[in-house]
Amino acid sequence: MFYRGHIEYKCEPNLTPMIDCTFQLVVFFLLTLNFSSDEQSELIRLPSSELAKPVEGAVETPITVQVLASGKVLFGGDVLTSEELRGPLRREREAIRSVLGRKLKNATIIIRADRDVPTGKVQEIIKICQEAEFERFSLRAKWKQP
Amino acid sequence: MKFAAKQEPAGEVQLNMTPMIDICFQLIIFFMLSLRLYSPEGDFGISMPIASPREGLPDEQQMLPVKVRVRADKNGNPAGITLGDRKLQSFSELALQARDILGMDRGPAGTFSSSEIELDCDYNLKFENVIKVLTAVTGYLADDKQTIIRLVEKIRFAPPRPPAQEEPSKKPTHPAPSNPPSEKPAESKPPS
């Protein structure tokens, strides 16, 4: 049967607010994205300090050694004892030496130690790094806004 | 020849939004998954070359390091702080004293560049206390609460104390007469 007065209804949702929201979200995530290659493990609860302001500019040749509350060391994704750290550190040293223009003297060992780790453990790790001929160290802390 | 009469378009040109929304959602999901919310972190620099500079002839300009000794109780909490010879009660007192000692030396004729802090901590002292000491000693916040005024740049650790030696250091007044030269403890302690 054919009706002469047939009207075709087109139902289209208004997508503009949704696209607006989507763009807002994209921009938010884009701005909060952290592309830094720093190794940061969530297992470590860093001590906080007012003076530990984030440094501007990258640290030259950073090597991150993370110390868990148990005293174990997290290095390059592996959980090691402090003695087992010697091998990987030696490899890092040779790698730095083999790259032209990089000096071992300028390499910085960044120590991210849990706030409950015994200080002696951190000192042991520093000593092991010293024996691998590293000289510069940084103790990392969370920045507490005053 | 007869052409069918061309029908005019309705007048409204509609863009197909579906692919754009798809891409936007893809982007959101990518950013969401790669999002890592971390609070900002900063560093305290420590320079510890393996060849100790103290072994050579002393430099005329070089000042003796200001020694900060922190003792720990058996839980790893601070049990006593000493700055040089002065015994202090808290980290805030340490900050004030350090400002007195090191803050005077700022300026071109000061000894800012040569003053040094040596940290001597018990083995089992919790690491957060080291950061507290460094916060107290290495600088302070200016009145605007933003600018950091550095008091000292050179920080180093004293040779580490073995964990076994911290017990006698807590009780320095006892002459320990009960176990004089017994051989058992000497055997049980391996040389570090």
Interface residues (C-beta under 8 A of the other chain):
Chain A: E12 L15 M18 I19 T22 F23 L25 V26 F29 L30 T32 L33 N34 Q40 L46 P47 S48 S49 E50 L51 A52 K53 P54 V55 V59 V67 T108 I110 R112 A113 D114 R115 D116 V117 P118 T119 G120 K121 V122 Q123 E124 I126 K127 Q130 E131 E133 E135 R136 F137 S138 L139 R140 A141 K142 W143 P146
Chain B: Q14 M17 M20 I21 C24 F25 L27 I28 F31 M32 S34 L35 R36 L37 Y38 S39 P40 E41 G42 D43 F44 G45 I46 S47 M48 P49 I50 A72 G76 C121 D122 Y123 N124 L125 K126 F127 E128 N129 V130 I131 K132 L134 T135 T138 G139 Y140 L141 K145 Q146 I148 F157 P160 R161 P162 P163
